[in-house]
Structure formats: C-alpha cells, structure tokens
Amino acid sequence: MKEISIGLIGFGTIGSGVAKLLQENRDVLEARVGMSLRLARVADLDVETDRGVKIDRSILTTNADDVLQDPNILIVAELIGGYEPARTFVLTALRNGKHVVTANKALLAEHGAEIFGAAYQAGTQIAFEGAVAGSIPILRSLREALVANRFEKVLAILNGTCNFILTAMDETPGVSFDQVLGEAQNLGYAEADPSLDIEGIDAAHKLVLMLSLTHGIRVPVSRIHVEGITGIDPFDVQMAKEFSYKIKLLAVINDSAQGLEARVHPTMIPRNHPLARVNGVFNGIYLKCDAADEQLFLGRGAGKEPTASAVVGDLVEIARNIAAGCATRVPPAGYPEDRISASGITDIRNVVTNYYLRVQAADSPGVLSKISGVMARHRVSIHSVIQKGRHTSAGVPVVFLTHTAREADVRRAIAEVADLDVVKEPPVIIRIEDETIT
C-alpha cells in the first residue's frame, strides 16, 4: 500500500486532535483513501506534556527543522497559530517542495498574498479548510461544488464565542454582556483575553478568506469594516425580540448596486431566518446564489475534534492529489493567482440597508418631532418608532426602525441627533438584514 508521510508542527489542542484522528481512524482512512497516511514527525516546544494521545515518542522533536528538512515528509501541517514563526515555517515548507495544511486564519488573512504566491511558484499545494468554520466544509464547497455560481449574498456566523454570548443574552432577559462573557470563559468557550473574538477580528480574518473564494478579491483585514459585540445592551436584545429579530455577529458579503460589500458587525435578522436558529457555539453560513439559490451550512466552528476533522480532510485531499500526480488541480483560493484582485470593496458609507436606532431622549413634548425632523433632512425614512421604559436621569429610550437608508446619511443624521439638547446619551445603531422592509 502506498504511504504518504506527514509532519506536524504544533502539538497543542488541534495538533493532538489531528494525531489522535490519524491514529484512531487509521483503518477508515486507509479504506477510503487507498493509501496510508503515516505520521512521521511531530514538532513542538513541549514534547513532555501528556496530550492524551498514544504516540511513538521517537517521532517527537523540539526542532521544527526536523520536519521542514526531512525529504521523506511530503505534507506539513502547521498548527501553532499566530504570525511568527508560523509564517516562516509555512514558507520554508513550500519552498522545500512540501505541501502545507494549516488552520491559521490570521496568518492567511494577513500574509495570504505572500504564502499563496510561494505555493504557486513552488508548484505545491496549500489547504486551509480548518481556518474557517471548523468542521463545516464551506471553503471546499465554495471552491468546487458551487463553482458555477455567482454569490449574491453571504451572511455568516463565524465566531462561536460571540454566538454563545448573544444566544444567552437573547434567551435570558436582562443578563449583561459581561456576565455571559464570564460564563463563556468558565466553560472554555472564550479565551482569558477574548478581544480577538468579541471585537470581531477573528470573524474578519475568516471573511477575508471567504471573499477570495466567492469573488476573487484579496484585501487586508484593515479594509474590512469591523464592529464587535462589546456594546450590545440587554435592552437592545429585548427590543430586537419585540420586533421579531435576533442579534447575531454577522460576516457579510453582499454584491449590491452600491458595489461589493464586505463587513463584520452585530446585525438584527428576522427570527424566522435560517441563521436565527444557529445558536450557542455553532457556526452557520447562509449563501444566496444565482443558480443554486439558497444554501445553509451549519456545524461546530471550532474545537479540538471539529477542527482536526477539517485538517485531516485537507491532508487526505492533498494525498489523493499527490497519488494522482495533479498537485495544483484546484487553486487554493478558488481563482488562479494571476486572477486575484487586490481591490473592489466598497466603503461602508455606501452601504444601503435598514437600521435600528435607539436614542435616550428627554421625556418632554416635541422630542420625537425634533429627532424625526433631523432624520428626514438627511433622507432617513422612519418605518416605525416605539417609546419604551420609564423616565430616568438618562432620559427615555426611543427606538426607531428605518426604511432602507444609506450608511453615510444615517451617520450624519445620528451625529446631528446626538447634538440635540433633548438627547442624553450617544445613540445606538444596529444594522438590520430584513428584505421585507424596503
């Protein structure tokens, strides 16, 4: 039986999960693939800690070069995360003629042009299914199964930590963001420093990778409009429920009349939308295609076993290509490198959508007319308005839902509203994805 030798760099949570899957499902893999995937070398700075995996200790090393320079190892899995030394290891492997599998979305989002270019020049493969949505095979679906389609809209829940927090706030009236974040940390769903998750950066890294597959555009994360969920208030969560919405942190790609939009922010979606039923730590991706119509992908977006499943799937794909002698059969980013564009994203101020606006206003006559007058001057049309709650020192919350409006107009209107003497606090803005309101 033909054998493919694999080297792992990184033996932490994901690396040990990959090693365990290769060992425990060896018979299934050999039957399905028709060859043996042999774990030949595992490099990590710590090779003494018990990872709960039965492994031949002779293949463990603290020197990554033992993997990168071994001529018998054909595929290297980089599973240490971060930018350096991961970037150096990946580039070295590719330039040494080795194929690479990684789940490192931050590395590929920030250094994708260099890394994909190196793979192209070396004629080697790089696969990264585990970098986006864990066990959900969304990248392979975009790259191959749905290749005939134009992608009109992508709405994606790509961060399980944020989804867990927003689900808990929706299901437990009055519970605060900080309370649920603490619970998420206690359960291991959130890091001790959760900033990359709750500020939306993790989702933005994944959005950058998806954008290359859906539209052939590669842009830095700095070009993506990103808002996190730290400002979500229990009051707004409950108001969303009253309007039959749920708040989700969405990564959005929208091919609109205003241009191609790519953005990450909290969004209200109808409670009957397919993504509204994606709760807890699960991820979900909703696609609207011209030929395949609507598609929904749902599954575990992170964790040891789900991500290991995606990584091993990539290892198998590359091993099959090696056996067939067609290493670069499908471009890793879905488009040939010379067809990838570095521009094409419209500014967030050009986006046209619906908005939820909350204004803390004085409980006095004429307040609503003042606010609505400002909004009308800036071409922001009000769909509905509710005054909710009792008077406090911060005023009375007045909630507006708008018809579709241009982001730049909404921002100008809100800036002027904030300066009114009857407004006590900066207004709250949450975008809405609801095609029934125009």
C-alpha positions as CSV (number, residue, x, y, z in Angstrom):
1,M,0.0,0.0,0.0
2,K,1.3,3.4,-0.9
3,E,2.3,5.6,2.1
4,I,2.4,9.4,2.5
5,S,4.5,10.7,5.3
6,I,3.1,13.7,7.3
7,G,4.8,16.1,9.7
8,L,3.0,18.2,12.3
9,I,4.4,21.4,13.6
10,G,2.4,22.2,16.8
11,F,1.1,19.5,19.2
12,G,-1.3,21.6,21.2
13,T,-5.1,21.3,21.2
14,I,-5.5,21.0,17.4
15,G,-2.3,19.2,16.7
16,S,-3.0,16.5,19.3
17,G,-6.5,16.2,17.8
18,V,-5.1,15.6,14.4
19,A,-2.6,13.0,15.7
20,K,-5.4,11.2,17.5
21,L,-7.7,11.2,14.5
22,L,-4.9,9.8,12.2
23,Q,-4.2,7.1,14.8
24,E,-7.7,6.1,15.8
25,N,-9.3,6.3,12.4
26,R,-6.4,4.8,10.5
27,D,-8.4,1.8,9.2
28,V,-11.2,4.0,7.9
29,L,-8.8,6.4,6.2
30,E,-6.9,3.7,4.6
31,A,-10.1,2.1,3.3
32,R,-11.4,5.4,1.9
33,V,-8.1,6.8,0.6
34,G,-6.4,3.6,-0.6
35,M,-3.1,4.6,0.9
36,S,-1.6,5.0,4.4
37,L,-1.2,8.5,6.0
38,R,1.8,8.0,8.3
39,L,2.5,10.5,11.0
40,A,6.3,10.6,10.6
41,R,7.3,13.6,12.8
42,V,5.7,15.9,15.4
43,A,7.5,19.1,16.4
44,D,6.6,21.2,19.5
45,L,8.4,23.2,22.1
46,D,6.8,21.0,24.7
47,V,7.1,17.3,24.0
48,E,6.8,16.1,27.6
49,T,3.2,17.0,28.5
50,D,0.7,14.2,28.1
51,R,-1.7,15.1,25.3
52,G,-3.9,12.0,25.8
53,V,-2.7,10.5,22.5
54,K,-0.8,7.3,22.1
55,I,2.1,8.2,20.0
56,D,5.6,6.8,19.3
57,R,7.8,9.2,21.3
58,S,10.7,8.7,18.9
59,I,8.9,10.9,16.3
60,L,8.6,13.8,18.8
61,T,11.1,16.7,18.4
62,T,11.5,20.2,19.7
63,N,13.1,21.3,16.4
64,A,10.8,22.3,13.6
65,D,13.6,21.8,11.1
66,D,13.4,18.0,11.7
67,V,10.0,18.3,9.9
68,L,10.8,21.0,7.4
69,Q,14.1,19.5,6.2
70,D,13.1,15.8,6.2
71,P,13.0,14.7,2.5
72,N,10.6,11.9,3.2
73,I,7.9,14.2,4.6
74,L,5.6,15.3,1.8
75,I,2.9,17.2,3.7
76,V,3.4,19.6,6.6
77,A,0.6,20.6,8.9
78,E,1.2,24.0,10.6
79,L,-0.9,24.1,13.7
80,I,0.9,26.5,16.1
81,G,-1.2,29.6,15.1
82,G,-0.1,33.2,15.2
83,Y,2.1,35.1,12.7
84,E,5.6,34.1,13.6
85,P,7.3,31.7,13.5
86,A,4.2,30.1,11.7
87,R,4.8,32.3,8.6
88,T,8.5,31.3,8.3
89,F,7.6,27.6,8.8
90,V,4.9,27.6,6.1
91,L,7.1,29.5,3.6
92,T,10.1,27.2,4.3
93,A,7.9,24.1,3.8
94,L,6.5,25.4,0.5
95,R,9.9,26.4,-0.8
96,N,11.3,23.0,0.1
97,G,8.7,21.4,-2.2
98,K,6.4,20.3,0.6
99,H,2.6,20.7,0.6
100,V,1.1,22.5,3.6
101,V,-2.1,22.3,5.6
102,T,-3.0,25.0,8.1
103,A,-5.9,26.2,10.2
104,N,-4.2,29.6,10.7
105,K,-6.8,32.1,9.5
106,A,-5.0,35.1,10.9
107,L,-1.8,34.2,9.1
108,L,-3.5,33.6,5.8
109,A,-5.7,36.8,6.1
110,E,-2.6,39.0,6.8
111,H,0.0,37.2,4.7
112,G,-2.1,35.4,2.1
113,A,-0.6,37.1,-1.0
114,E,2.9,36.0,0.0
115,I,2.0,32.5,1.1
116,F,-0.3,31.6,-1.9
117,G,2.3,33.2,-4.2
118,A,5.0,31.0,-2.7
119,A,2.9,27.9,-3.2
120,Y,2.2,28.9,-6.8
121,Q,5.8,29.4,-7.6
122,A,6.9,26.1,-6.0
123,G,4.1,24.2,-7.6
124,T,2.9,22.9,-4.2
125,Q,-0.5,22.8,-2.5
126,I,-1.8,24.7,0.5
127,A,-5.1,23.8,2.1
128,F,-6.9,25.6,4.9
129,E,-10.4,24.2,5.4
130,G,-9.9,24.3,9.2
131,A,-9.3,28.0,9.1
132,V,-12.9,28.9,8.6
133,A,-15.9,27.4,10.4
134,G,-14.1,24.4,11.8
135,S,-15.7,21.2,10.6
136,I,-18.1,22.8,8.1
137,P,-16.8,22.2,4.6
138,I,-17.6,25.7,3.4
139,L,-14.3,26.5,1.6
140,R,-14.3,23.3,-0.4
141,S,-18.0,23.9,-1.3
142,L,-17.3,27.5,-2.5
143,R,-14.2,26.4,-4.4
144,E,-15.6,23.3,-6.1
145,A,-19.2,22.3,-5.6
146,L,-20.6,25.8,-6.1
147,V,-18.1,27.0,-8.6
148,A,-20.7,27.6,-11.3
149,N,-22.5,30.2,-9.2
150,R,-22.3,34.0,-8.7
151,F,-22.6,34.6,-5.0
152,E,-25.1,37.4,-4.5
153,K,-25.0,37.4,-0.7
154,V,-23.1,35.7,2.1
155,L,-24.3,36.0,5.7
156,A,-22.1,34.1,8.2
157,I,-21.9,33.4,11.9
158,L,-18.2,32.6,12.1
159,N,-17.3,33.0,15.8
160,G,-18.7,30.6,18.3
161,T,-17.8,32.7,21.3
162,C,-19.8,35.7,20.1
163,N,-22.7,33.5,19.1
164,F,-22.7,31.8,22.6
165,I,-22.9,35.2,24.2
166,L,-25.6,36.7,22.0
167,T,-27.7,33.5,22.3
168,A,-27.5,33.6,26.1
169,M,-28.5,37.3,26.1
170,D,-31.5,36.5,23.9
171,E,-32.6,33.6,26.0
172,T,-32.1,35.2,29.4
173,P,-33.7,38.6,29.6
174,G,-31.7,41.2,31.5
175,V,-28.4,39.3,31.6
176,S,-25.5,41.5,30.8
177,F,-22.7,41.0,28.2
178,D,-20.1,40.9,31.0
179,Q,-22.0,38.2,32.9
180,V,-22.3,35.9,29.8
181,L,-18.7,36.5,28.8
182,G,-17.6,35.3,32.3
183,E,-19.7,32.2,31.8
184,A,-18.2,31.6,28.4
185,Q,-14.7,31.8,29.9
186,N,-15.6,29.4,32.7
187,L,-16.9,26.9,30.1
188,G,-13.8,27.3,28.0
189,Y,-15.7,28.9,25.1
190,A,-13.8,32.2,25.4
191,E,-10.1,32.9,26.0
192,A,-8.8,34.7,29.0
193,D,-8.2,37.6,26.6
194,P,-11.2,37.3,24.4
195,S,-10.6,40.5,22.4
196,L,-10.0,38.9,19.0
197,D,-13.3,37.2,19.3
198,I,-15.6,39.8,20.8
199,E,-14.2,42.7,18.8
200,G,-14.9,40.9,15.6
201,I,-11.3,40.4,14.4
202,D,-11.5,36.6,14.3
203,A,-14.6,36.8,12.1
204,A,-13.0,39.4,9.9
205,H,-9.9,37.1,9.3
206,K,-12.3,34.4,8.1
207,L,-14.3,36.8,6.0
208,V,-11.1,37.8,4.1
209,L,-10.5,34.1,3.2
210,M,-14.1,33.6,2.1
211,L,-14.0,36.7,0.0
212,S,-11.2,35.4,-2.1
213,L,-13.2,32.2,-2.9
214,T,-16.5,34.0,-3.6
215,H,-15.2,36.9,-5.6
216,G,-11.5,36.5,-6.3
217,I,-10.6,39.5,-4.1
218,R,-7.8,39.5,-1.6
219,V,-7.8,42.5,0.7
220,P,-6.1,43.1,4.1
221,V,-8.3,43.0,7.2
222,S,-7.8,46.7,7.6
223,R,-10.0,47.2,4.5
224,I,-12.9,45.4,6.2
225,H,-15.4,47.4,8.3
226,V,-15.4,45.6,11.7
227,E,-17.5,46.1,14.8
228,G,-17.6,43.8,17.8
229,I,-20.3,42.9,20.3
230,T,-19.0,44.6,23.5
231,G,-21.5,47.4,23.2
232,I,-24.6,45.2,22.9
233,D,-27.0,46.1,25.7
234,P,-29.7,43.8,27.2
235,F,-32.3,46.4,26.4
236,D,-31.5,46.2,22.6
237,V,-31.5,42.4,22.7
238,Q,-35.0,42.5,24.2
239,M,-36.2,45.2,21.7
240,A,-34.9,43.0,18.9
241,K,-37.1,40.2,20.3
242,E,-40.1,42.6,20.3
243,F,-39.6,43.4,16.7
244,S,-39.2,39.6,16.0
245,Y,-35.4,39.8,15.4
246,K,-32.3,38.2,16.8
247,I,-29.0,39.9,17.1
248,K,-26.1,38.0,15.6
249,L,-22.5,38.9,14.8
250,L,-22.5,38.5,11.1
251,A,-19.8,38.5,8.5
252,V,-21.4,39.9,5.4
253,I,-20.5,39.8,1.7
254,N,-23.1,41.5,-0.4
255,D,-22.9,42.1,-4.2
256,S,-25.2,45.1,-4.2
257,A,-26.0,48.0,-6.6
258,Q,-23.6,50.1,-4.5
259,G,-20.7,47.7,-5.0
260,L,-19.3,44.7,-3.3
261,E,-19.7,45.0,0.4
262,A,-17.5,43.1,3.0
263,R,-18.3,43.9,6.6
264,V,-18.5,42.4,10.1
265,H,-20.8,43.8,12.8
266,P,-23.8,43.0,15.0
267,T,-26.9,42.6,12.9
268,M,-30.6,42.1,13.6
269,I,-32.1,39.3,11.5
270,P,-35.7,38.0,11.4
271,R,-36.3,35.2,13.9
272,N,-37.6,33.0,11.1
273,H,-34.3,33.5,9.1
274,P,-32.3,30.2,8.9
275,L,-29.3,31.8,10.7
276,A,-31.6,32.8,13.6
277,R,-31.8,29.2,14.6
278,V,-28.0,28.8,14.8
279,N,-27.4,29.1,18.5
280,G,-24.7,28.5,21.1
281,V,-21.2,27.9,19.9
282,F,-22.3,26.7,16.5
283,N,-21.4,28.4,13.2
284,G,-23.7,28.9,10.3
285,I,-23.2,30.2,6.7
286,Y,-26.1,31.3,4.5
287,L,-25.4,31.7,0.8
288,K,-27.7,33.2,-1.8
289,C,-26.5,32.1,-5.2
290,D,-27.8,32.8,-8.7
291,A,-28.1,29.1,-9.8
292,A,-28.1,27.1,-6.5
293,D,-30.4,29.6,-4.9
294,E,-30.2,29.5,-1.0
295,Q,-27.8,27.3,0.9
296,L,-27.3,26.9,4.6
297,F,-24.2,25.3,6.2
298,L,-24.4,24.5,9.9
299,G,-21.9,22.9,12.3
300,R,-19.3,23.3,15.0
301,G,-17.0,26.1,14.1
302,A,-14.1,25.4,16.5
303,G,-12.8,23.0,19.0
304,K,-10.3,20.1,19.0
305,E,-12.2,17.4,17.2
306,P,-14.1,19.6,14.6
307,T,-11.0,21.4,13.5
308,A,-9.0,18.2,13.5
309,S,-11.6,16.7,11.2
310,A,-11.1,19.6,8.7
311,V,-7.3,19.4,8.9
312,V,-7.3,15.6,8.2
313,G,-9.8,16.2,5.3
314,D,-7.2,18.5,3.8
315,L,-4.4,16.0,4.4
316,V,-6.5,13.4,2.5
317,E,-7.2,15.8,-0.4
318,I,-3.6,16.6,-0.8
319,A,-2.5,12.9,-0.5
320,R,-5.0,12.0,-3.2
321,N,-3.7,14.7,-5.5
322,I,-0.1,13.5,-4.9
323,A,-1.1,9.9,-5.8
324,A,-2.9,11.2,-8.9
325,G,0.1,13.4,-9.9
326,C,-2.0,16.6,-10.0
327,A,-0.8,18.7,-7.2
328,T,-2.3,22.0,-8.3
329,R,-5.6,20.8,-9.8
330,V,-7.7,23.4,-7.9
331,P,-6.3,26.8,-6.9
332,P,-6.4,27.0,-3.1
333,A,-8.1,30.4,-3.2
334,G,-10.6,29.3,-5.8
335,Y,-9.1,31.5,-8.5
336,P,-5.8,31.3,-10.3
337,E,-3.3,33.6,-8.5
338,D,-3.0,35.8,-11.6
339,R,-6.8,36.4,-11.5
340,I,-6.9,37.5,-7.8
341,S,-7.7,41.2,-7.4
342,A,-6.4,43.4,-4.6
343,S,-9.3,45.9,-4.8
344,G,-13.1,46.0,-5.3
345,I,-14.6,46.5,-1.9
346,T,-16.9,49.5,-1.5
347,D,-16.7,51.8,1.5
348,I,-19.1,51.1,4.4
349,R,-20.6,54.6,3.9
350,N,-22.0,53.4,0.6
351,V,-24.0,50.5,2.1
352,V,-27.8,50.7,1.9
353,T,-29.7,48.7,4.5
354,N,-32.2,49.1,7.3
355,Y,-31.3,50.4,10.8
356,Y,-32.3,50.0,14.4
357,L,-31.6,53.3,16.2
358,R,-32.0,53.9,20.0
359,V,-32.0,57.4,21.3
360,Q,-32.0,58.3,25.1
361,A,-34.2,61.4,25.0
362,A,-35.8,63.8,27.4
363,D,-39.4,62.9,28.3
364,S,-40.8,66.2,27.0
365,P,-43.1,67.4,24.3
366,G,-41.7,67.8,20.8
367,V,-38.8,65.4,21.2
368,L,-40.0,63.0,18.5
369,S,-40.6,65.7,16.0
370,K,-37.1,67.1,16.6
371,I,-35.5,63.8,16.1
372,S,-37.6,62.8,13.1
373,G,-37.0,66.2,11.5
374,V,-33.3,65.7,11.6
375,M,-33.6,62.2,10.1
376,A,-35.8,63.5,7.4
377,R,-33.4,66.2,6.4
378,H,-30.7,63.5,5.9
379,R,-33.1,61.3,3.9
380,V,-33.5,58.7,6.6
381,S,-37.1,57.5,6.5
382,I,-38.7,56.1,9.7
383,H,-40.5,52.8,9.4
384,S,-41.7,52.5,13.0
385,V,-41.0,54.1,16.4
386,I,-41.5,52.9,19.9
387,Q,-41.0,54.8,23.2
388,K,-40.2,52.2,25.8
389,G,-39.5,52.3,29.5
390,R,-39.7,54.8,32.3
391,H,-38.1,58.2,32.7
392,T,-34.6,58.1,34.3
393,S,-31.8,60.6,34.5
394,A,-30.6,59.2,31.2
395,G,-34.0,60.0,29.6
396,V,-36.5,57.7,28.0
397,P,-35.3,55.2,25.3
398,V,-36.9,55.9,21.9
399,V,-36.4,53.2,19.3
400,F,-36.6,53.7,15.6
401,L,-36.6,51.2,12.7
402,T,-35.8,52.8,9.4
403,H,-36.6,52.0,5.8
404,T,-33.6,51.3,3.7
405,A,-31.1,54.2,4.0
406,R,-27.5,55.0,3.0
407,E,-25.0,54.5,5.8
408,A,-23.4,57.9,5.2
409,D,-26.8,59.6,5.6
410,V,-27.6,57.7,8.8
411,R,-24.2,58.6,10.3
412,R,-24.8,62.3,9.5
413,A,-28.3,62.2,10.9
414,I,-27.2,60.4,14.1
415,A,-24.3,62.9,14.6
416,E,-26.8,65.8,14.5
417,V,-29.3,63.9,16.7
418,A,-26.6,63.4,19.3
419,D,-26.0,67.2,19.5
420,L,-29.7,67.9,20.3
421,D,-30.2,69.3,23.8
422,V,-33.0,66.7,24.4
423,V,-30.7,63.7,23.7
424,K,-28.9,62.5,26.8
425,E,-26.5,59.8,25.5
426,P,-24.9,58.8,22.2
427,P,-27.4,57.0,20.0
428,V,-27.1,53.2,19.4
429,I,-27.1,51.9,15.9
430,I,-27.5,48.3,14.8
431,R,-27.9,47.3,11.2
432,I,-30.8,45.1,10.1
433,E,-30.9,42.4,7.4
434,D,-34.5,42.1,6.5
435,E,-35.6,42.1,2.9
436,T,-39.3,42.6,3.9
437,I,-38.6,46.2,4.9
438,T,-37.7,48.5,2.0
